[in-house]
Amino acid sequence: MGDASRQALKVAVLKGGPSAEREVSLSSGRECAAALRGEGYEVVELDAGPDLVTRLSEISPDVVFNALHGRWGEDGCVQGILEWLKIPYTHSGVLASSMAMDKEVTKVILRNAGLPLTASVLARKAEIEAAHVMDPPYVVKPFNEGSSVGVYIVNEGANTPPKLSDDMPERLMVEAYIPGRELTTTVMGDRALGVTDIISDGWYDYHAKYSVGGSRHEIPADIPAAITEACLDYALRAHEALGCRGISRTDFRWDEAMGLDGLIILEVNTQPGMTPTSLAPEQAAHAGLTFGQFCRWLVEDASCNR
């Protein structure tokens, strides 16, 4: 797409929204909007609220750049609105977004694709607080939120089950804890970009993901070539199995003591963060793309019927 055609395109950047990840989405949206203006597009930033359909009808964009994170923006809901309005949009479509946001559905699909996962069960909050639903160590987390929102780790040898906060949903995923390193791979179209080793003090939680200094990202990861190749392969296969479009990011845990058998997929993100500390833009930069080029590619990839 040439400069003239880019200048003729009006791009609405959706950001904010009502999810638990509103603040990081606002940051992602600001960064992406600035980058797209730098690439020559006419850009309108839109905080997604109840008047979303009305606002989009008023703006009449050529493309929607989806910078929303979490529920409503990442789970197929806003994608359905954009399909209904026939506005081309970035990232994954309705079905892939919905499936990837539901961690249990994701596991069924990835397991059927022959990809490595850890044991897990769905349980009600009261059951989890009453007694261990699996032998510790294990992790308790919402099965349809992202960005490590509401994650509890129950350590090995814990005598009592966790006491969960009031804002945790009634139905949760309990997952066997996998020790080791945090690795992640971004897929862009039909290409896996690289492997990052995420180094943080303790659990890679919401703070570590989105705060400057909250974690250190080592790219390329200093890991054996066989583990790098497996991450690239597994991420691309996960992207394809779920029917993702645009970009996705697959997160792993790797227990070094077990070699390749210790590499486990944690989840697939269809709306990876696009902030200054985010992993996907770092991997794109390592692959030779500026942040502006990365955002431009997403706009050029946009469509309906995704």
N, C-alpha and C positions, 0 to 999 in steps of 0.2 A: 504494500500500500504506500503510495507516494505521499510527499508532504502536503500537496494540494488536497488530496482526498481525505487526509487526516484532519486538515483544518476545516473541512466541510462537515465532519462528523461531530455531532453533539453527544457527549458521553455523560450519563448520570451515574455518579458514584454513590451507591447505597452504603450507608454507614450507621453506626449506633444501634438503633432498634431496641426491643424490650428484653433481651436475654441477659443472663448473668455475665455475659462477656461484652456488655455494651461499651465499657471504657476502652478496651483494647480495640474494638471495632472502630470507634471514633478515631483512634490513633492510626489504624490501618487506612481508613478512608482518607484522612488528611494527607498521609504520605503518598498514597496512590493518586489522589487528585492532583497534587503538586507535580508528581512525575509525569502524568498524562498531559498536563498543561505544557510542561517542558518539551513534550513530544509533538506539540502543535494542535492538540485537540481542544475543542470548546468543551469545558467541563462544568457541570453543575453538581454540587454536593448536596445530598438529600439524606437527612436523618429519618430513617424509616419509622413511621408511626401509623396510627389508625387511618390517617388520610392518605396513605401511600398511593392508592389507585388514583385518587383525585390529583395529587401532586404530579404523578407520572404523566397523567393525561394533559396537564397544563404544560409541563416541560417538553413533552413529546420528544424524548431522546431517540437517537438512532441506535444506541447501544446502552445497556446497563452494565456497569462494572460492579459486581457484587463483592463488597468488602465487609459484609455482615459475618458475625461469628455466633455460634451457639444456636439455640432453638429459634425457630421462625425464619432465620436467615440461612441456616445451614442444613435444615432437615427436610427440604422439599416444599415448604410452605410458600416462601416468596418466589421460588422457581415456578410454582403453579400459577401464581398471579402473573408473572412475566410471560408464561406460555399463553395464558388467556388473553393478555393484552397484545400478544404477538410482537413483543420487543426482544430482539436478540440480547443474550446475556452471557456473562462469563462463567467459568467453572462448571461444575456438574449439573445435570438436569434433575428433574423431580424424583425419579426412582432411585438413581444412584445416591443422591443426597439423603433421601429418606433412609435407605438401607445402611449407609455408612454411619449415620448418626445413631442408629440403634446398634449398640455394641453386640447384643445377642444375635441379631440378624446377620451382622457382619461376620461373626464367628462361624455361623452355619455356612455361609457362602464361601468363606476362605478355607474352612475345613474341607468342604467338598472340592475345592480347587487344589487340595493337597498341601496347603501351607501350614506352617507350624504355629500352634496356639497353646496357651496354658489352660488348665482346667478351670471351670467357672460354673456358678449356679446363680439363678435369680431367686431372691428371697424378699420377704416383706421386712420392713424396718423393725417391727416388733419381734419377729423371729430372730433377727440378727442380734438384737440387744438382749434377748433372753438366753441364748446359748450359742456356742461356736457352731456355725453351720458347715464349716470344714476345719480340718486341723490347721492351726497356725504354723507358719506365717501366711497371712492372706491380706488382700486389699479389698476394701469396700468402697464402691463408687456408684454414682448414677449411671444408668445404662444408656442415657440419651442426652448427656451433656458433654462438652469438650473442655479442653484446656485445664485439665486436672482440677476442675471445680468440685469441691466436696469429696476429697479422697482421704480415706482413713487407712493406715497401715496397722495391722495387728501382728505384733512381733512373735517370733517363736518363743514358746514357753509362757505366753500370756495366760493367766489363770481365768480372767474374766473377758467376756465379749465387750465390744466397744459401746460407749455411750454416744449416740449420734446426735448432731445438732437438730434443732426443731425445723430448720429449713431444708433438711434432706428429704427427698421424695419418699413415698411409702413403699415403692418397689425399687430394689437396688441390685447391683451385680456384686457378687462375692467371688473373687478371683485369686487363685493360688499366686503367692508372691514369688517373683523370679528375681534372684539376686543378680548382680553384675552391672554392666555398663549400659548407658542409654545411647542408642544409636538411632539415626533417622535418615531417611532418603526421600527426596522430592522427585516426583515424576512430572514431566512437562511434555504433554502430548504423548508420544510413543517412546520417550527417552527418559531414563533414570539419570539424574544429574550427578549424584555423588553420595558419599556417606559422611555424616557429621557425628562426632563423638561429643555428647553433651556432658560437661563436667560441672557438677554443682555440689554444694555442701548439703548432703541429705537428699530428700525426694525432690525430683524435678517438678515442682508444683507451679501454681499460677504465678506466684511472685517470682520464682526463678525464671519462668518463661518470659515475662514481660517487663521485668525491672532491669535497668542498666546495672551490670555487675551481679545480677542474680545467678548467672551461670556463665560458663566459658564454653565456646564452641570451637572444636578442633576439626578443621576441614583441610585436606582429607584426613579422616580418622586414622590414627596410627594402630591399625589392626591387620591381621594376616590377610593376604590377597583373597584367600578362599572365603573369608567372612565378608569382605567388601563385595565380591562377586555375588554372594548369596543375598546380601541386602539389596543390591541393584535388581537382581532377578525376582526376589520375593515382592519388592515394591511394585515393579511393573506388572507382575502377575496379579497382585491384589487390586491395582488400578483397573486392570482389564476385567477381572472377575466381577467387580462391583459395577462396571460400566461407567467409570468416572470419565470426565472430560476436562479439558484445560489442564489444571495442575491438581495434584494430590500430594499428601505427605504421609508416609508410613513410618510409624514409630516402633522401635524394637527394644527388647532387653537381651543382653548377651552375657551369659555365664561363661567366662573364659575357661574355667576348669573343665567344661563339657565340650569344648570345641564347637563344631558346627551344630551338634545336637543341642547346644545351649542357646541358640539364636531363636527367639520367639517374637512373633508379631503381637504388639499391644493393641494398636488401633490404626485406622486409616482416616485422615482428615481431608475432607473435600474443600474446606475453606481455610487453608493454612494462614497463619498470621502474616501480615505484611507491614510490620513495624520495624523501626531501626534495629531491634535486637532479634528479629525473626529469622528462622532457619531457612525457609524457602528462598528468600532473596539472597541470602549468603551463598547458598548452593548455586543459584543462577549466576551470581558474580564470579564464583569459582569456575563456572563453565564458560565465562567470557561475556556475560550479558550485564549491561548496566541495569540499574533499577528501572529506569525509564524504558529500556528495551524490553525488559521482562513484563512490565505492565502493558506495553504496546502489543506484545505478542498475545496477551490475554484478550485484549480488545479485538485484535484481528481474528482470533479464534472464536469469537462470540457467535452464537446462533440461537435459534429456537429448535425445538424437537431434539433436545440433548439427552 
